[in-house]
Amino acid sequence: MLGAGTGPTDGPVKDPDDWVTGDQPATDAQKSYLDSLARQAGEQIPADLTKAEASEHIDRLQAATGRDQQGQQDQQG
């Protein structure tokens, strides 16, 4: 589990469902950032996500926590 309940770039955005590598395991960077977002939102997210799933959770949690994609509130790490 990521975000156990405690506390990109300026290019064109491609739908994660259309990613060629979207079904590969989430990267360590995605997992780390998702863990931080999930903790801030007080949510738990499964750790065995694909790249596309992780991206979708990141987008959702950024909106829920007030972090934008450029990390203006907090750096993505």
C-alpha positions, 0 to 999 in steps of 0.5 A: 500500500502507498499513502498509509493515511498519515500525512511533468513536463509542458508537453502534450498530454496523452491519455494514459490508456493510450500509452504504449508502456501504460501496462508496465509497472509504475516507476519508482518515481511515480510510486514515491510521488503517489505515496506522498500525495496519498498520505496528504489526502489520507488515502491508501493506494495499492502499490502494484499499479501500472504506469497508467493507473499510477498516472491517473491516481496522481492526477486525481490526488493532485486535484484533491490536495491542491498540488498542480502538475508543476508542483508549485505547492510542493516539489514532485521529488 
